[in-house]
Amino acid sequence: MAQLVKLLDYVSRYENDLSRYPTQYIRLKNSQWKRMKTQWEHGADLSEWRHAHEEPEEQNGEGKWYSPLFRLFGNRKTASEEAEPYEANQDGQDELDVLDFNPNIIYQPENEKQLRKLYLDQLFHFQLKWASSTMMEKSNLAAGYMRDSLLRSFTQQLPDSYLLFYYPILKVKKAPVELDILLITPIECLCITVLEGENAAAFIGEGERFWTKKFGDKESRVLNPFIGLNRMEKIVSGVFAAQDIDFPIKKLVISRNGYIDYPGVPFDTAIIDRRTYEEWFATLRKSTVPMKFNQFKAAQSILDIGQTTAMSRLFEEQINQDLPDNNE
């Protein structure tokens, strides 16, 4: 699953420590899948299981055993300390810890494929939580992202080593600018603009400012996607240059369900429509390249100028307490 680093201007866990969370996420994802699969195969009740409950691997000079999490996160707590119950907040609900992802078998899958889909769906919801909240702050997540099929396919089907910025809002010369999609792979940054409409609609590139969309006997105008795409590439390349980051950038216009007819495609841009989308996406999925240092630098430089709109959790709780009770 590609990691959702930034969604619009929502507060993100990755903003706190980009060097920590990607590896943490991968470990959490793999260990919880192992837990859920074991539960399904053996019918074991693992509802209280925490992935910190692993066999000890190291011993310090004082003879105490430490969880493998010690090496990964630099946390000097034993596995038993990591597994202590979370303190309840004033509403009586457990405060969600950064690692508190515990998928459950809410129905009985008939095979492992169905089990994996159940797991990935719950992990997708957890990713949205990571991309819209921290321990101290929370952004108002629009419900539509739960149903966003493109966001879901990118996060659920692409490799863990990919870092996804989904329509991020950046502060450029103190002004907010909304970009389209940035997919930062270990080897390049993909600037992606999406053209989608009715199934099998055709987008015809004719003018500098507007294109024509044809669907059956109907015609309409759409904004030339290269306007936003070129602006996005210019912003990103400027950010990289300012930080002295040498990282390739590729521009793409994609349509999963439509046709794109534009003979004058620039040399540095690719057009992917329904005729080539599955092949292109399959190629992305096959990547086995691990995360790279330059990839982190590139992603961090974008995060550094990201705009964040969020509310303090403590302030939100205070507002909820001050609201009148409808039952009174």
C-alpha positions as a printed NumPy array, in Angstrom:
array([[  0.   ,   0.   ,   0.   ],
       [  1.359,   3.394,  -0.994],
       [  1.66 ,   5.638,   2.05 ],
       [ -0.697,   8.617,   2.168],
       [  1.68 ,  11.301,   3.39 ],
       [ -0.44 ,  14.4  ,   2.766],
       [ -4.121,  14.89 ,   1.939],
       [ -5.155,  18.453,   1.025],
       [ -4.287,  20.699,   3.98 ],
       [ -5.045,  18.096,   6.651],
       [ -2.642,  17.558,   9.502],
       [ -0.608,  14.393,   8.983],
       [  1.383,  12.063,  11.216],
       [  4.16 ,  12.165,   8.634],
       [  4.655,  15.879,   9.263],
       [  5.976,  15.018,  12.729],
       [  8.76 ,  12.727,  11.58 ],
       [  8.981,  11.585,   7.971],
       [ 12.114,   9.564,   8.71 ],
       [ 10.215,   7.473,  11.263],
       [  6.681,   6.87 ,  10.083],
       [  7.202,   5.138,   6.695],
       [  9.206,   2.296,   8.256],
       [  6.874,   2.224,  11.237],
       [  3.875,   1.922,   8.946],
       [  5.377,  -0.981,   6.986],
       [  6.169,  -2.905,  10.159],
       [  2.713,  -2.264,  11.569],
       [  1.018,  -3.3  ,   8.316],
       [  2.921,  -6.576,   8.049],
       [  2.609,  -7.564,  11.704],
       [ -1.125,  -6.857,  11.874],
       [ -1.729,  -8.832,   8.691],
       [  0.087, -11.762,  10.299],
       [ -2.11 , -11.373,  13.386],
       [ -5.348, -11.239,  11.398],
       [ -4.411, -14.179,   9.201],
       [ -3.521, -16.265,  12.263],
       [ -6.836, -15.366,  13.857],
       [ -8.701, -16.4  ,  10.713],
       [ -6.783, -19.67 ,  10.236],
       [ -7.017, -20.843,  13.846],
       [-10.058, -19.034,  15.18 ],
       [ -7.919, -17.569,  17.957],
       [ -9.142, -14.573,  19.936],
       [ -6.36 , -12.079,  19.379],
       [ -8.368,  -8.942,  20.009],
       [ -5.963,  -7.792,  22.728],
       [ -2.882,  -8.573,  20.665],
       [ -0.355,  -5.808,  20.095],
       [  2.449,  -6.084,  17.58 ],
       [  4.891,  -5.047,  20.306],
       [  4.315,  -8.532,  21.76 ],
       [  7.169, -10.179,  19.922],
       [  9.906, -12.516,  20.966],
       [ 12.745, -10.502,  22.548],
       [ 15.817, -10.3  ,  20.378],
       [ 18.242,  -8.096,  22.234],
       [ 19.542,  -7.78 ,  25.758],
       [ 21.114,  -4.645,  27.161],
       [ 23.974,  -4.448,  29.572],
       [ 21.669,  -4.637,  32.583],
       [ 20.223,  -7.963,  31.522],
       [ 16.842,  -6.592,  30.44 ],
       [ 15.2  ,  -7.768,  27.256],
       [ 13.838,  -5.222,  24.814],
       [ 11.306,  -5.483,  22.021],
       [ 12.479,  -5.225,  18.406],
       [ 10.589,  -1.913,  18.452],
       [ 13.485,  -0.579,  20.533],
       [ 15.791,  -0.734,  17.537],
       [ 13.264,   0.698,  15.124],
       [ 11.871,   3.592,  17.095],
       [ 14.533,   4.293,  19.697],
       [ 11.922,   3.754,  22.403],
       [ 13.45 ,   2.508,  25.628],
       [ 10.363,   0.677,  26.801],
       [ 10.033,  -3.032,  27.21 ],
       [  7.4  ,  -4.94 ,  25.283],
       [  5.253,  -5.206,  28.38 ],
       [  5.445,  -1.456,  28.927],
       [  4.46 ,  -0.864,  25.309],
       [  1.366,  -2.995,  25.795],
       [  0.004,  -1.119,  28.803],
       [ -3.619,  -0.01 ,  28.39 ],
       [ -4.138,   3.444,  26.952],
       [ -5.516,   6.102,  29.247],
       [ -9.132,   7.043,  28.64 ],
       [ -9.952,  10.608,  27.727],
       [-12.717,  12.668,  29.272],
       [-15.308,  11.189,  26.928],
       [-14.498,   7.715,  28.182],
       [-12.963,   6.66 ,  24.862],
       [ -9.426,   5.325,  24.572],
       [ -7.032,   7.873,  23.161],
       [ -5.829,   6.491,  19.841],
       [ -2.145,   5.758,  19.943],
       [ -0.07 ,   6.114,  16.825],
       [  0.268,   2.327,  16.59 ],
       [ -3.266,   1.497,  17.65 ],
       [ -4.422,  -0.271,  14.501],
       [ -6.216,  -3.483,  15.37 ],
       [ -8.206,  -4.874,  12.43 ],
       [-10.987,  -7.289,  13.25 ],
       [-12.74 , -10.044,  11.366],
       [-16.193,  -8.467,  11.144],
       [-17.479, -11.244,   8.874],
       [-16.155, -14.692,   8.013],
       [-14.177, -14.596,   4.755],
       [-14.415, -17.711,   2.579],
       [-10.807, -17.54 ,   1.417],
       [ -7.564, -15.647,   1.96 ],
       [ -8.318, -13.254,  -0.905],
       [-11.487, -12.084,   0.836],
       [ -9.608, -11.87 ,   4.124],
       [ -6.956,  -9.674,   2.553],
       [ -9.599,  -7.366,   1.078],
       [-11.195,  -7.057,   4.522],
       [ -7.803,  -6.225,   5.995],
       [ -6.862,  -3.668,   3.333],
       [-10.211,  -1.902,   3.661],
       [ -9.653,  -1.434,   7.389],
       [ -6.055,  -0.382,   6.795],
       [ -7.264,   2.198,   4.249],
       [ -9.502,   3.775,   6.901],
       [ -6.55 ,   3.793,   9.273],
       [ -4.41 ,   5.521,   6.651],
       [ -7.023,   8.247,   6.307],
       [ -6.84 ,   8.685,  10.089],
       [ -3.055,   9.042,   9.936],
       [ -3.452,  11.566,   7.101],
       [ -5.936,  13.736,   9.004],
       [ -4.905,  13.614,  12.67 ],
       [ -2.092,  13.447,  15.178],
       [ -2.162,  12.796,  18.896],
       [ -2.705,  16.505,  19.542],
       [ -4.514,  17.804,  16.432],
       [ -7.301,  16.772,  14.109],
       [ -8.571,  17.942,  10.717],
       [-12.132,  17.495,   9.508],
       [-11.9  ,  14.615,   7.054],
       [-14.417,  14.897,   4.211],
       [-16.498,  11.722,   4.02 ],
       [-16.025,  11.519,   0.258],
       [-12.451,  10.313,   0.623],
       [-13.739,   7.071,   2.105],
       [-15.391,   6.437,  -1.282],
       [-12.648,   7.846,  -3.511],
       [-11.843,   4.92 ,  -5.815],
       [ -8.654,   6.465,  -7.224],
       [ -7.264,   7.219,  -3.766],
       [ -8.2  ,   3.73 ,  -2.622],
       [ -6.556,   2.036,  -5.61 ],
       [ -3.329,   4.039,  -5.191],
       [ -3.054,   3.342,  -1.478],
       [ -4.174,  -0.294,  -1.584],
       [ -2.385,  -1.542,  -4.686],
       [  0.887,   0.343,  -5.037],
       [  4.073,  -0.615,  -3.142],
       [  4.724,   0.462,   0.44 ],
       [  7.779,   2.38 ,  -0.739],
       [  5.658,   4.949,  -2.614],
       [  4.801,   8.224,  -0.852],
       [  1.516,   9.808,  -1.949],
       [  0.534,  13.477,  -1.809],
       [ -3.143,  13.666,  -2.782],
       [ -4.134,  17.16 ,  -3.92 ],
       [ -1.826,  18.8  ,  -1.361],
       [ -2.161,  22.508,  -0.622],
       [  1.231,  24.208,  -0.49 ],
       [  2.275,  27.654,   0.651],
       [  4.02 ,  29.236,  -2.312],
       [  5.184,  32.817,  -1.693],
       [  2.797,  32.9  ,   1.279],
       [ -0.192,  32.036,  -0.934],
       [ -1.996,  28.662,  -0.789],
       [ -1.746,  26.662,  -4.009],
       [ -3.576,  23.37 ,  -4.53 ],
       [ -1.706,  20.829,  -6.626],
       [ -2.995,  17.642,  -8.177],
       [ -1.385,  14.313,  -7.303],
       [  2.265,  13.787,  -6.427],
       [  3.504,  10.208,  -6.244],
       [  7.081,  10.097,  -4.973],
       [  8.606,   6.728,  -5.783],
       [ 12.12 ,   5.664,  -4.781],
       [ 13.462,   6.787,  -8.176],
       [ 11.289,   9.713,  -9.379],
       [  8.49 ,  12.147,  -8.604],
       [  5.36 ,  11.65 , -10.69 ],
       [  3.226,  14.766, -11.202],
       [ -0.22 ,  13.435, -12.122],
       [ -3.286,  15.241, -13.441],
       [ -6.488,  13.21 , -13.743],
       [ -9.075,  13.523, -16.514],
       [-12.205,  11.544, -15.784],
       [-15.838,  11.828, -16.736],
       [-18.427,   9.479, -18.164],
       [-17.23 ,   5.984, -19.042],
       [-15.584,   5.954, -22.5  ],
       [-15.726,   9.749, -22.88 ],
       [-13.136,  11.183, -25.264],
       [-10.948,  14.178, -24.417],
       [ -9.574,  15.963, -27.458],
       [ -6.713,  18.42 , -27.13 ],
       [ -7.383,  21.3  , -29.5  ],
       [ -6.694,  24.657, -27.868],
       [ -4.206,  26.141, -25.469],
       [ -6.758,  26.831, -22.742],
       [ -9.633,  24.415, -23.365],
       [-10.06 ,  20.896, -24.646],
       [-13.206,  19.264, -25.988],
       [-14.906,  16.392, -24.189],
       [-17.132,  14.188, -26.319],
       [-19.571,  11.674, -24.931],
       [-22.034,  10.256, -27.413],
       [-23.649,  13.198, -29.204],
       [-22.757,  15.643, -26.445],
       [-19.78 ,  17.995, -26.457],
       [-18.441,  20.207, -23.678],
       [-15.287,  22.125, -22.848],
       [-12.808,  21.198, -20.15 ],
       [ -9.763,  23.098, -18.982],
       [ -6.553,  22.028, -20.675],
       [ -4.955,  19.645, -18.108],
       [ -1.467,  20.777, -19.097],
       [ -2.078,  24.184, -17.504],
       [ -2.284,  22.752, -13.982],
       [  0.231,  20.003, -14.723],
       [  2.933,  22.403, -15.941],
       [  2.312,  24.698, -12.981],
       [  2.673,  21.749, -10.593],
       [  5.917,  20.622, -12.198],
       [  7.3  ,  24.161, -12.058],
       [  6.494,  24.462,  -8.345],
       [  7.934,  21.069,  -7.459],
       [ 11.102,  21.553,  -9.504],
       [ 11.568,  24.95 ,  -7.858],
       [ 11.24 ,  23.419,  -4.396],
       [ 13.769,  20.712,  -5.265],
       [ 16.201,  23.244,  -6.714],
       [ 15.957,  25.47 ,  -3.641],
       [ 16.893,  22.488,  -1.449],
       [ 19.58 ,  21.282,  -3.865],
       [ 17.711,  18.005,  -4.425],
       [ 18.569,  16.116,  -7.596],
       [ 15.454,  14.034,  -8.183],
       [ 13.806,  13.282, -11.563],
       [ 10.294,  14.616, -12.237],
       [  7.881,  13.091, -14.727],
       [  4.551,  14.576, -15.833],
       [  1.489,  12.432, -16.585],
       [ -2.095,  13.017, -17.648],
       [ -4.176,   9.948, -16.825],
       [ -7.738,   8.785, -17.446],
       [ -8.87 ,   5.416, -16.145],
       [-12.146,   5.339, -18.032],
       [-11.732,   7.721, -20.956],
       [ -9.776,   8.267, -24.15 ],
       [ -7.29 ,  11.11 , -24.632],
       [ -6.482,  12.334, -28.127],
       [ -3.66 ,  14.866, -28.14 ],
       [ -1.046,  14.461, -30.868],
       [  1.196,  17.257, -29.613],
       [  2.32 ,  15.59 , -26.382],
       [  5.507,  17.238, -25.031],
       [  8.589,  15.026, -24.802],
       [  8.636,  15.219, -20.987],
       [  5.001,  14.179, -20.52 ],
       [  3.122,  10.89 , -20.838],
       [ -0.574,  10.407, -21.547],
       [ -2.194,   7.346, -20.007],
       [ -5.825,   6.562, -20.885],
       [ -8.067,   3.506, -20.673],
       [ -6.095,   1.82 , -23.467],
       [ -2.84 ,   1.857, -21.495],
       [ -3.832,   2.525, -17.874],
       [ -3.876,  -1.082, -16.655],
       [ -0.465,  -1.799, -18.157],
       [  1.002,   1.401, -16.697],
       [ -0.488,   0.732, -13.273],
       [  0.732,  -2.886, -13.306],
       [  4.259,  -1.636, -13.992],
       [  4.066,   0.666, -10.967],
       [  2.837,  -2.206,  -8.82 ],
       [  5.727,  -4.491,  -9.775],
       [  8.399,  -2.178,  -8.386],
       [ 10.568,  -3.757,  -5.707],
       [ 12.936,  -0.812,  -5.249],
       [ 13.304,   0.051,  -1.541],
       [ 12.969,   3.568,  -0.18 ],
       [ 15.854,   5.879,  -0.978],
       [ 17.447,   8.794,   0.852],
       [ 16.784,  11.206,  -2.016],
       [ 13.142,  10.128,  -2.02 ],
       [ 12.818,  11.158,   1.631],
       [ 14.545,  14.474,   0.932],
       [ 12.152,  15.159,  -1.949],
       [  9.075,  14.287,   0.105],
       [ 10.275,  16.299,   3.1  ],
       [ 10.833,  19.389,   0.964],
       [  7.179,  19.236,  -0.14 ],
       [  5.953,  18.636,   3.412],
       [  7.94 ,  21.626,   4.629],
       [  5.81 ,  24.033,   2.586],
       [  2.52 ,  22.205,   3.043],
       [ -0.376,  24.154,   4.51 ],
       [ -2.08 ,  22.593,   7.515],
       [ -5.523,  23.37 ,   8.868],
       [ -6.38 ,  21.555,  12.086],
       [ -7.958,  21.933,  15.489],
       [ -6.439,  21.036,  18.825],
       [ -8.017,  17.87 ,  20.196],
       [ -8.147,  19.466,  23.65 ],
       [ -9.945,  22.504,  22.226],
       [-12.402,  20.242,  20.383],
       [-13.135,  18.337,  23.589],
       [-13.713,  21.624,  25.43 ],
       [-16.179,  22.774,  22.754],
       [-18.057,  19.476,  22.976],
       [-18.269,  19.802,  26.752],
       [-19.634,  23.332,  26.48 ],
       [-22.378,  22.386,  24.03 ],
       [-25.842,  22.113,  25.624],
       [-27.231,  18.629,  26.145],
       [-30.276,  18.088,  23.945],
       [-31.718,  15.808,  26.583],
       [-31.86 ,  18.541,  29.151]])
